[in-house]
């Protein structure tokens, strides 16, 4: 058991906590339940303040909307007026350009550029009415910086746009022409600012970016009303060359699909394997169907004329040479039996 002296020393070694009067009151009130109402009231006051701030914000938005409502109505009216102004300007511009006899595609270029310009002006004016702080200087600055970013982002689109304008301005083809480019051949159905639509002879529709037509070689099949076409015709070596040439020439000249204003030309071209080949050329319509119809008529007519004149169109001949003599007929059979 501990002695009295040991008990006194242990009591003296315990730490002493000093508490002021206010803290004592608070702790006492908490223990007695007097502060519970205050602690529960703080979240209620915070929620009320948040609702008040939200209502004030909505009220400010409503007030600013009501104040800007007349300006928004004026901006809508300006856009409607811009639409009707563009329509009137388009009709007037068509009437002004019609006496100049411009290409249809070139006329569309002017009309579209004027339309785009008028819409840009109308939208900028409406924006300045709705937002009075927007000045022309700020708009131009924004367009300057924005055009750089847009130019990098839409480089291919702008490339096709400029190529379309140049094509419609000076290229020697327009809607209705038959062209060939990069293995694509057909009739042009439409040329717009971004691409060109081509209807192939088998009915398929091909959409070609204008940049491809601008940077690559283009063959215009219908740049003229007539186009020359050629076939090869062979006669046997035993036939008279001059007579054969004259028969072919007169026959081609009588065909309905052959253009009579241009000469028919027949040239002896080469010594082929089993015939003398003639190159027969004439002029006919420039459309693909005109070429096929004319070739069909000419080939059939030349075949009939040569048959009637007794001139042979030979089949291919083959000459076979053997190192040893061939025994035919009875001699070959007798050797096999022996």
ZIPE-V558155 format. One record per backbone hydrogen bond with DSSP energy under -1.0 kcal/mol. CO is the residue of the C=O (numbers start at 1). NH is the residue of the N-H. If there is no record, write none. Layout:
CO_NH + CO_NH
This chain:
3_7 + 4_8 + 5_9 + 6_10 + 7_11 + 8_12 + 9_13 + 20_24 + 21_25 + 22_26 + 23_27 + 24_28 + 25_29 + 26_30 + 27_31 + 28_32 + 29_34 + 35_39 + 36_40 + 37_41 + 41_45 + 42_46 + 43_47 + 44_48 + 45_49 + 46_50 + 47_51 + 48_52 + 49_53 + 50_54 + 51_55 + 52_56 + 53_57 + 54_58 + 55_59 + 56_60 + 57_61 + 58_62 + 59_63 + 60_64 + 61_65 + 62_66 + 63_67 + 64_68 + 65_69 + 68_72 + 69_73 + 70_74 + 71_75 + 72_76 + 73_77 + 74_78 + 75_79 + 76_80 + 77_81 + 78_82 + 79_83 + 80_84 + 81_85 + 82_86 + 83_87 + 84_88 + 85_89 + 86_90 + 87_91 + 88_92 + 89_93 + 90_94 + 91_95 + 92_96 + 93_97 + 94_98 + 98_101 + 103_107 + 104_108 + 105_109 + 106_110 + 107_111 + 108_112 + 109_113 + 110_114 + 111_115 + 112_116 + 113_117 + 114_118 + 115_119 + 116_120 + 117_121 + 118_122 + 119_123 + 120_124 + 121_125 + 122_126 + 123_127 + 124_128 + 125_129 + 126_130 + 127_131 + 131_134 + 135_139 + 136_140 + 137_141 + 138_142 + 139_143 + 140_144 + 141_145 + 142_146 + 143_147 + 144_148 + 145_149 + 146_150 + 147_151 + 148_152 + 149_153 + 150_154 + 154_158 + 155_159 + 156_160 + 157_161 + 158_162 + 159_163 + 160_164 + 161_165 + 162_166 + 163_167 + 164_168 + 165_169 + 166_170 + 167_171 + 174_177 + 177_188 + 178_221 + 178_222 + 179_186 + 180_219 + 181_184 + 184_181 + 186_179 + 187_199 + 188_176 + 190_197 + 194_210 + 195_192 + 196_208 + 197_189 + 197_190 + 198_206 + 199_187 + 200_203 + 204_200 + 206_198 + 208_196 + 209_213 + 210_214 + 211_215 + 212_216 + 219_180 + 225_286 + 227_284 + 229_282 + 231_280 + 233_278 + 235_276 + 236_239 + 240_244 + 241_245 + 242_246 + 243_247 + 244_248 + 245_249 + 246_250 + 247_251 + 248_252 + 249_253 + 252_255 + 265_281 + 267_279 + 270_277 + 275_272 + 276_235 + 277_269 + 277_270 + 278_233 + 279_267 + 280_231 + 281_265 + 282_229 + 283_259 + 284_227 + 287_291 + 288_292 + 289_293 + 290_294 + 291_295 + 292_296 + 293_297 + 294_298 + 295_299 + 296_300 + 297_301 + 298_302 + 299_303 + 300_304 + 301_305 + 302_306 + 303_307 + 304_308 + 305_309 + 306_311 + 307_310 + 312_236 + 328_331 + 329_333 + 330_334 + 331_335 + 332_336 + 333_337 + 334_338
